[in-house]
Amino acid sequence: MHIRLEKFNHVKREKRYHVLRVTQTLFGDWCLEREWGRMDEAPQKERTYLPALTEARNEVERLKALDLKKGFAVIPVQMGLL
């Protein structure tokens, strides 16, 4: 699972993004990787390990809903290009 959200504010000259990825570890746990920040600066990163895929998906949906309320928009991602 891979979701990219972006927010552009031309008045403030602000370009922000938030990437959410869910992957499975070698030990069977699930890792929620978050990357966010301004597009022209170094990103901030965070990893959260969860025991079940349903918990990871719920956390992704919660974070996505928060970003959508802040004005972010979901951007289609072509996995082969990233």
C-alpha positions as a printed NumPy array, in Angstrom:
array([[  0.   ,   0.   ,   0.   ],
       [  1.401,   3.38 ,  -1.015],
       [ -0.397,   6.733,  -0.751],
       [  0.956,  10.163,  -1.645],
       [ -0.805,  13.364,  -0.625],
       [  0.204,  16.853,  -1.765],
       [ -0.835,  20.373,  -0.862],
       [ -0.041,  23.507,  -2.853],
       [ -0.66 ,  27.014,  -1.539],
       [  0.411,  29.506,  -4.2  ],
       [ -0.284,  32.512,  -1.97 ],
       [  2.15 ,  31.299,   0.712],
       [  4.433,  29.65 ,  -1.892],
       [  4.084,  26.405,  -0.026],
       [  4.438,  22.924,  -1.54 ],
       [  4.014,  20.092,   0.97 ],
       [  3.675,  16.331,   0.698],
       [  3.008,  13.291,   2.861],
       [  3.769,   9.705,   1.802],
       [  2.308,   6.687,   3.599],
       [  3.646,   3.184,   2.867],
       [  2.782,  -0.155,   4.458],
       [  5.224,  -3.038,   4.017],
       [  5.721,  -6.371,   5.704],
       [  8.934,  -7.054,   7.635],
       [ 10.948, -10.27 ,   7.482],
       [  9.493, -11.232,  10.868],
       [  5.86 , -10.942,   9.723],
       [  5.098,  -7.603,  11.376],
       [  3.851,  -4.635,   9.382],
       [  5.757,  -1.379,   9.012],
       [  4.023,   1.949,   8.396],
       [  6.582,   4.289,   6.838],
       [  5.751,   8.001,   6.794],
       [  7.637,  10.695,   4.926],
       [  6.57 ,  14.333,   4.937],
       [  7.732,  17.883,   4.545],
       [  8.22 ,  20.626,   1.991],
       [  9.112,  19.534,  -1.506],
       [ 12.228,  21.703,  -1.634],
       [ 13.648,  20.564,   1.74 ],
       [ 14.933,  17.365,   3.305],
       [ 12.049,  15.103,   4.357],
       [ 11.134,  13.972,   7.827],
       [ 10.7  ,  10.217,   8.222],
       [  9.096,   7.951,  10.767],
       [  8.501,   4.194,  11.024],
       [  5.863,   2.507,  13.146],
       [  5.752,  -1.271,  13.54 ],
       [  2.341,  -2.888,  13.957],
       [  1.476,  -6.574,  14.54 ],
       [ -1.475,  -6.787,  12.115],
       [ -2.235,  -5.506,   8.623],
       [ -5.662,  -4.278,   9.733],
       [ -4.047,  -2.037,  12.355],
       [ -1.667,  -0.623,   9.745],
       [ -4.507,   0.052,   7.31 ],
       [ -6.578,   1.732,  10.035],
       [ -3.658,   4.001,  10.923],
       [ -3.133,   4.891,   7.242],
       [ -6.8  ,   5.774,   6.858],
       [ -6.691,   7.894,  10.039],
       [ -3.62 ,   9.826,   8.859],
       [ -5.069,  10.224,   5.363],
       [ -8.322,  11.646,   6.783],
       [ -6.366,  14.168,   8.879],
       [ -4.402,  15.327,   5.837],
       [ -7.52 ,  15.617,   3.695],
       [ -9.036,  17.909,   6.345],
       [ -5.894,  20.062,   6.121],
       [ -6.338,  20.544,   2.363],
       [ -4.088,  17.802,   0.994],
       [ -5.142,  15.88 ,  -2.11 ],
       [ -4.401,  12.251,  -2.966],
       [ -1.997,  11.93 ,  -5.91 ],
       [ -2.007,   8.782,  -8.084],
       [  1.298,   6.931,  -7.743],
       [  2.853,   4.756, -10.399],
       [  4.854,   2.244,  -8.386],
       [  7.184,   1.398, -11.259],
       [  8.518,   4.957, -11.391],
       [  9.335,   5.392,  -7.681]])
